[in-house]
């Protein structure tokens, strides 16, 4: 009778190999807002969004000005201490106190205003599409009729990923 023996090292190596096979690395989305933060602002009737504050190393005054006039307000570190470990706070300049990641700053807006803004831009988009379709149909004639069988479908693409 032949007896097979396995050493303790072989058993340990097999267990470590199994652990390594089950350990899957996934790149973290650095723009993800922690659920606890999102939920807290949601309960306060606020929505959150990242706003670009700089472009190619220079302040993006035009974008920031537009967003502020829409009603966005920068979120400070006092409001989201949970994000201090993986974000930085602007120490000087126009955006002092804003919580940032890269060239983006976290901003908040009331849900009611955000919904109103969304509806405004949806209506504006719909009006533009209707105008294009009306102009297309005006150009139609009986010799060469134009038919518009297009459909609009809105989908969300993959989340943006940025290479280091």
N, C-alpha and C positions, 0 to 999 in steps of 0.2 A: 504494500500500500504506500502510495506516494503522498506525501503531505506537503501542501504548498503553504508557505508562510509569507506574509507580507510584513514589511517592517513598518514601524510607526511613522517613519519619514515618508514612505509611499502613501500611507493613508492621509497624512497631513497634506502632502502635495496634491493629492486628488481632491481633497476638500477645498483647498485654495484655488485650484483650477476651476472647480464648479462655481465658486464665489465670483471669480473673475469673469466667467462666461455670463453670469446673471447680472453683473454690474455694468449697466449701459450708461455711457456718458451722453448727455444731451446738452447742447449749447443753450444757455439761459438767455431769454429775451431781456435785454437790459432796460427796455422801456415798460416792462410789466410793473404795474402799480400793485403792491401787496393787497390781497383781498380785504384784510382788516381795515386798511386805509380807505379803500374804495367803499366798503360797507358803511364806515363811519360818515363819510361825506354824503353817501346816498341817503342815510337817515336824516341828515341835516338839510336835504333837498338840494344838494349840489352835485354837479357832474365835474369830472376831472379830464384834463387833456394836456399833452405836451405841446409847447409852443416853441418854435425856432426863434432864438434870440440873437444868433450870430450865423454868418455865412462867410465862409472862406476867411475866418479869423477876424472879421469886422462885424460890428453890431448891425443887425438887420432891423433898422429903425422902421422901415416901411411895414414889414410884417408885424412887428410888435405893436406899432401904432394902430394898425387895422384891427388886430385882436383885442387890444384894450378898448377901442371904440365900440367893438361888438359886445363888450361887457365882461371879458375875461379878466381875472385878477390873479396875480402870482401867489402861490402857496409858500408860506414860510416854514422854516424848520420847526418852529414852535407848534405848528399845526400837524406836522407829520414826523415826530421824533423817530418813528420806526424806520424811516428811510435815511437816517443820518449815516448809517454804516456803509451804504453803497451809493451815496450821492454826495455832491458837494454844494456848499452854500456860497453864493456870490458875496464876497467881502467888501467890494467897492463898486462904484459906478451906478448906472441907472437901475440895475436889477439887484441892489443890495438886499440880502436876506432871502432871495429867491432860491428854492431848491432846484438844483440843476443836474443833468446828466449829459455830458458832452456839450453840444451847442443848443440844448433844449432846456426849457424851464417848465416846471409843473404849474398849471393854472387851473382855476376853478370858476364855475359859473352856475347860477341857479338853474335848476332843471327846467323851470317854466321858460326862462329866457333862451335856453339851449334848444328847447322844442320849437319855440317861435322862430329862432334862427334857422333851424333845420327846415321848417315848413316854408320860410321865405325863399331859401335857395332851391328847394324842390319846385316851388311854383315858378321861379325865375327860369329854371331849366326846362320845365314843361312848356312855358311860353315860347322859349327859343326854339324848341323842337317843333311846336305848332307853326311858328312863323316860317321855318325852313320848309316844312311840308306844304304849307299854303303857297309859298313861292314856287315850289316844284310843280304843284298842280296847276298853277297859272300858266306855266310854260307848256303844258300838255295840249296837243291838238289831235284832231280825229285821224290824221294821216299817220301820226306816230304817237299813239296814246302812251301815257306814263301811268304805271300802276305802282302804288306804294304798299308793299306787303311786309314792310319792316316791323320788327317788334323790339321793344325795349326790355332788356333784362339787366337788372343790377345784381352784381355778385361782388363779394369781398374776396380779394386776392389773399395770397399768403402774407403773413406779417413781414415787414421789412427786416432784412438782416444786413448788418454792416460788418465788413471784414476789418480786422484790426490792422 
